[in-house]
């Protein structure tokens, strides 16, 4: 028998009480501060939490992306060790805030009231909050407007309150699984970063060229180079002619690809521009100088449509070699000469045509491409394995969390329910 089972048998063998959230906690929505006065945001010392903070920094937070001064705070500052829940727009997320703070109107804040301050562990509520997330998802209203959680349903949601010793043992177990997941994530991420840097160093060294390899411009080897034609988001269809929109070059593809992720209908495009096997595609619009003119090679055999803000380069070289050499540090540095306009970076056909690369014979190009393809595949295998391994560890945490936080109400036996859960899981 585990220590937790012993504690349950000793302290609450006949079940536990369930309490409404508004009975054990203070519940307050966030608010919109006065943004007319920019001084409220200058030298602010009060963390101002939004959904972006949870998405970027996780579920346990001590600092926010933005800070506000006390003059911009319309109500009271929420106390440290509080929970916030997304209750409008993006519903079903939560975080534990460890410092005094304020939050925006998309979030609802709770903290344990004085009456229950010695009866409930905040970290127990933190782990229990996944049940509140599910309740929020199942109790939204709004129709055509942004979805919002019914606050009365939120306040009336009931939480199991076992004795403190039981809460602390549950927290100890679940914190342990959380720590294991965090350690695994850090370890695998470090391994992936190191492998990627190793690959990039090897690729840059292999393709930097020497006195025996001629340096040429892309304009010298291009048999044709031209811009694609705009394909709107609502013109993308499930079937039809394969196509690539410029944003997909950043999000959908790596060094080369053989199948398009999108399709469209020819009648949607007034001036179709095609690409075919071996062509190189450049995205000539982007959000950063570092990524501008990202390029990929198409090695499939369909005739495809190139969207707007894409430059297509035809040639008679090895497309996989060109894809690798155009991703080297030397090539990326040349691509960064794009112009910034309205916070968006642009490049053009003439700038791309001036990029200089080393160009060995076709036989050597193929050998280089084969070696780099193999090396890149090793990195990609690890990239695929990393989220799978983390997901498996996360599911392990969720399994034990669901098991440990399932209590019978007073009058029933907890241990019987827990044993039944185990037996059901094994069947």
Protein Blocks (a to p, Z undefined) as FASTA:
>chain_A
ZZklmmmmmmmmnopcdddfklmpccdddddddfkbmklmgopabdcddfklmmmnojbd
fbdfbdcdfklpmbdcddehiacddfehjehiacddfbdcdddfkbccddddfklmmmcc
fklmmmmmmmmmmmmmmmcchijmccdddfklmmmpccddddfklmmmmmmmmmmmmmmm
mmmmmmmmmmmmmmmmmmmmmmmmmmnopaklccddfklmpgbdcddddddfklpcfbdc
ddddfklmmmmpcfbccbdfbdcdfklpmbdcdddehiacddfbdfbfklgoiacddfbf
bdcdddehiacdddfbdfklmmmmmmpmklmmmmmmpcceehiacddfklmmmpccdddd
fklmmmmmmmmmmmmmmmmmmmmmmmmmmmmmmmmmmmmmmmmmmccdehiafklmmmmm
mmmmmZZ
